Amino acid sequence: MTDGQHPRVSVLVVGFGSPVWLTRCLEALVDAVDDSTEIILVDNGSEPPLTPVLERFSHRVTALRSEVNLGFGRACNAARAWANGDRILLLNPDAILREGALEALVAHLDADPTRGIVTGRLERPDGSLDPYSCLGAPTVWGEFCFATGLSTLMARSSVTNPEALGGWRRDSERDVGVVTGCVLLTSSELWDELGGFDPRYFMYGEDVDLSARASALGRRLSFVPTVVATHAGGASSTSGAKVVMVLRGKATLARRSPSAVRRAWSTSALRAGVLLRGALEQRRPAHERVWRAAWRARADWTDGWGGAPAQAAAPLIPVAQR
């Protein structure tokens, strides 16, 4: 990349623990992109710090550290200030980018000026489909299906499981309601117009909110069936803790609705769905009763994430090269 030339893409990777997966992510990323792509890596308050990983790749990446865990969205917002690319790719630290994937995503984004955010197909380490690169937008009907258990009972149906886009094998190009933060490509211009992620979210739900705001601007969210990454899925979170955080994100989304009726309905539907699933777990081993545990912890998630804490603006510290 010549002096004064903007990078084609800035890849933002926010890591929290899991140094083995982060190392694999960075090894694949460095191999998959050329010098027209800049890589920005944030150690998001890991304990112990990810300093050995940051130092290992500091010849190729802009390595930064936060002394506190900012949460995913806030850390991405902070990393954006260091990015110079015309486009921004968010990449989870447990996602292994495939060779040629970035080019496929950029081509898909650039092919239609109405596209605002794009993603692609994910696979799990065993080669099976990971469907969570994209979702359907939240709706009253989808919330009803969650509350009544229909979304679980008939999970493969696009009618009864609309948010998971049930039944679609992610094998065709189409517009979607939500692009998740696992692999998310957009232009720097649109990111800045949207103001990045809403800092009120600590983790989970911020990508649904961002997608909704992009759609409100008339920008399409699009999926391309090219396999772009292998995704470990939740390498930084235990399942029980993840469920509670996801519920806090959903509760935050519910409480952000401008309609008092919708806020009340969405919150009640969320609580009903968790209670139902918890009741159905009664015969499972204690360590598998994640919904029962989530129901007992409902005071921790029903009100959502709340406001952005002071550390949301904590500075990122460059990690010097050896």
ZIUR-V626521 format. One record per residue. RES is the residue in three letters. SS is DSSP state (2 for helix, 1 for strand, 0 for the rest). OMEGA is omega in degrees with one decimal (* if undefined). NEAR is the number of other C-alpha atoms within 10 Angstrom. Layout:
res;ss;omega;near
RES;SS;OMEGA;NEAR
RES;SS;OMEGA;NEAR
This chain:
res;ss;omega;near
MET;0;-176.1;12
THR;0;-179.9;8
ASP;0;177.7;5
GLY;0;-179.9;6
GLN;0;177.7;10
HIS;0;171.8;17
PRO;0;177.6;18
ARG;0;-178.4;18
VAL;1;168.5;25
SER;1;177.9;26
VAL;1;179.9;27
LEU;1;178.6;26
VAL;1;178.9;27
VAL;1;-177.5;24
GLY;1;173.3;25
PHE;0;-176.2;22
GLY;0;177.4;19
SER;0;-176.9;16
PRO;2;-179.6;22
VAL;2;179.3;12
TRP;2;178.4;20
LEU;2;177.7;25
THR;2;178.0;20
ARG;2;177.5;15
CYS;2;-176.8;22
LEU;2;176.6;25
GLU;2;180.0;14
ALA;2;-178.2;17
LEU;2;179.6;20
VAL;2;178.7;17
ASP;2;-171.6;11
ALA;2;-175.7;17
VAL;0;178.9;20
ASP;0;-173.8;11
ASP;0;175.6;13
SER;0;179.1;14
THR;1;174.5;24
GLU;1;-178.0;24
ILE;1;179.4;24
ILE;1;-175.3;22
LEU;1;179.4;27
VAL;1;167.6;28
ASP;1;-169.6;27
ASN;1;175.6;26
GLY;0;-179.6;19
SER;0;173.4;19
GLU;0;0.7;12
PRO;0;-179.6;9
PRO;0;178.5;17
LEU;0;-174.9;21
THR;2;179.0;15
PRO;2;179.1;11
VAL;2;-179.6;17
LEU;2;-179.0;27
GLU;2;-179.3;16
ARG;2;-174.9;15
PHE;2;-173.6;18
SER;0;175.8;20
HIS;0;-175.4;12
ARG;0;-175.7;15
VAL;1;167.2;19
THR;1;-172.9;21
ALA;1;-175.8;25
LEU;1;177.9;22
ARG;1;168.9;25
SER;1;179.7;20
GLU;0;177.6;16
VAL;0;176.0;16
ASN;0;-177.8;20
LEU;0;-167.0;26
GLY;0;-173.0;20
PHE;2;-175.0;23
GLY;2;-179.4;24
ARG;2;177.9;26
ALA;2;175.7;29
CYS;2;177.5;22
ASN;2;179.7;21
ALA;2;179.5;19
ALA;2;-180.0;23
ARG;2;-179.2;20
ALA;0;180.0;9
TRP;0;-172.7;14
ALA;0;-179.2;21
ASN;0;-173.9;17
GLY;0;176.3;21
ASP;0;177.6;15
ARG;1;179.7;22
ILE;1;172.8;26
LEU;1;170.3;27
LEU;1;-178.0;20
LEU;1;177.1;22
ASN;0;-178.8;26
PRO;0;175.5;30
ASP;0;177.5;27
ALA;1;-178.7;28
ILE;1;-176.2;27
LEU;1;179.0;27
ARG;0;175.5;17
GLU;0;-179.0;16
GLY;0;-176.6;13
ALA;2;-178.3;19
LEU;2;178.6;24
GLU;2;179.8;13
ALA;2;179.2;18
LEU;2;179.0;26
VAL;2;179.5;20
ALA;2;179.9;11
HIS;2;178.0;21
LEU;2;-174.0;25
ASP;2;-175.5;14
ALA;0;-177.2;10
ASP;0;-176.5;10
PRO;0;177.4;10
THR;0;177.2;13
ARG;1;-179.5;20
GLY;1;-178.2;23
ILE;1;-179.9;30
VAL;1;174.9;27
THR;1;-179.1;34
GLY;1;-174.6;27
ARG;1;175.1;24
LEU;1;171.9;28
GLU;1;173.9;21
ARG;0;-179.4;16
PRO;0;179.1;15
ASP;0;177.7;9
GLY;0;178.9;10
SER;0;-178.0;10
LEU;1;166.4;17
ASP;1;-171.1;19
PRO;0;-164.5;18
TYR;0;168.7;20
SER;0;-179.9;22
CYS;1;-176.9;31
LEU;1;168.9;18
GLY;0;178.5;19
ALA;0;177.8;18
PRO;0;177.9;19
THR;0;176.3;13
VAL;2;-180.0;12
TRP;2;178.0;14
GLY;2;178.2;21
GLU;2;175.7;25
PHE;2;179.6;20
CYS;2;175.9;23
PHE;2;-177.0;25
ALA;2;-176.2;21
THR;2;-179.6;17
GLY;0;-178.9;19
LEU;2;-177.9;18
SER;2;175.9;24
THR;2;-178.7;14
LEU;2;179.3;13
MET;0;-172.4;15
ALA;0;-176.6;18
ARG;0;-178.8;17
SER;0;177.3;17
SER;0;178.7;16
VAL;0;-175.5;17
THR;0;177.8;23
ASN;0;-171.1;24
PRO;0;-177.9;23
GLU;0;176.6;23
ALA;0;-178.6;21
LEU;0;-175.2;23
GLY;0;177.9;19
GLY;0;179.8;14
TRP;0;-175.2;12
ARG;0;-178.6;13
ARG;0;-177.9;22
ASP;0;-179.6;14
SER;0;177.4;12
GLU;0;178.5;13
ARG;1;171.7;11
ASP;1;-178.2;17
VAL;0;-179.4;20
GLY;0;-176.1;19
VAL;1;167.2;29
VAL;1;-177.9;28
THR;0;-175.7;22
GLY;0;-178.7;24
CYS;0;174.4;23
VAL;1;-172.6;26
LEU;1;178.4;22
LEU;1;175.0;27
THR;1;175.9;23
SER;1;175.8;22
SER;2;180.0;20
GLU;2;180.0;13
LEU;2;178.1;17
TRP;2;-178.3;20
ASP;2;177.7;12
GLU;2;178.6;11
LEU;2;-176.6;15
GLY;0;-180.0;13
GLY;0;179.9;19
PHE;0;174.2;23
ASP;0;-175.2;17
PRO;0;177.2;23
ARG;0;178.2;19
TYR;0;174.2;26
PHE;0;180.0;26
MET;0;-178.3;19
TYR;0;-179.8;25
GLY;0;-179.0;25
GLU;2;178.9;25
ASP;2;174.8;24
VAL;2;178.0;24
ASP;2;178.9;21
LEU;2;179.8;22
SER;2;179.9;24
ALA;2;-179.5;19
ARG;2;176.1;14
ALA;2;178.5;21
SER;2;179.9;17
ALA;2;176.6;10
LEU;0;-179.8;12
GLY;0;-179.7;12
ARG;0;-177.6;17
ARG;1;173.9;22
LEU;1;-167.6;24
SER;1;179.5;23
PHE;1;174.7;25
VAL;1;-172.1;20
PRO;1;174.0;17
THR;1;176.6;19
VAL;1;-175.5;20
VAL;1;-175.6;24
ALA;1;165.9;28
THR;1;-172.1;22
HIS;1;178.9;27
ALA;0;176.5;19
GLY;0;173.4;17
GLY;0;-179.3;13
ALA;0;-179.0;19
SER;0;-174.5;16
SER;0;169.5;14
THR;0;-173.2;9
SER;2;-179.7;13
GLY;2;178.3;16
ALA;2;-179.9;12
LYS;2;179.6;17
VAL;2;-179.8;18
VAL;2;179.0;22
MET;2;176.5;22
VAL;2;179.4;16
LEU;2;176.7;24
ARG;2;176.2;25
GLY;2;178.8;27
LYS;2;178.6;26
ALA;2;176.7;24
THR;2;177.2;26
LEU;2;-179.7;22
ALA;2;-176.6;25
ARG;2;177.5;20
ARG;0;-179.1;14
SER;0;178.4;13
PRO;0;-178.4;9
SER;0;178.8;11
ALA;2;178.6;12
VAL;2;179.1;9
ARG;2;178.9;16
ARG;2;-178.8;18
ALA;2;-179.5;13
TRP;2;-175.0;16
SER;2;179.3;25
THR;2;179.4;20
SER;2;179.5;17
ALA;2;179.3;21
LEU;2;179.5;20
ARG;2;-179.4;20
ALA;2;-179.7;19
GLY;2;178.8;22
VAL;2;179.1;23
LEU;2;179.8;18
LEU;2;-178.6;17
ARG;2;176.3;21
GLY;2;179.3;18
ALA;2;-178.5;14
LEU;2;179.8;12
GLU;0;-170.5;15
GLN;0;-176.2;13
ARG;0;178.8;9
ARG;0;173.5;10
PRO;0;-173.7;8
ALA;2;-176.3;11
HIS;2;179.0;8
GLU;2;-176.2;14
ARG;0;-176.1;18
VAL;2;-179.2;21
TRP;2;175.3;22
ARG;2;177.6;21
ALA;2;178.8;18
ALA;2;178.3;24
TRP;2;178.0;22
ARG;2;-179.1;13
ALA;0;-172.6;12
ARG;2;177.5;17
ALA;2;-178.8;10
ASP;2;-174.8;15
TRP;2;-174.3;22
THR;0;-178.4;22
ASP;0;178.9;17
GLY;0;-175.8;24
TRP;0;-178.0;24
GLY;0;-177.6;15
GLY;0;178.9;12
ALA;0;179.6;15
PRO;0;-178.0;13
ALA;2;-176.3;8
GLN;2;176.9;14
ALA;2;-179.3;21
ALA;2;179.6;14
ALA;0;-176.0;16
PRO;0;172.3;16
LEU;0;-175.5;20
ILE;1;177.7;13
PRO;1;175.7;15
VAL;0;-174.5;17
ALA;0;174.7;12
GLN;0;175.5;12
ARG;0;*;7
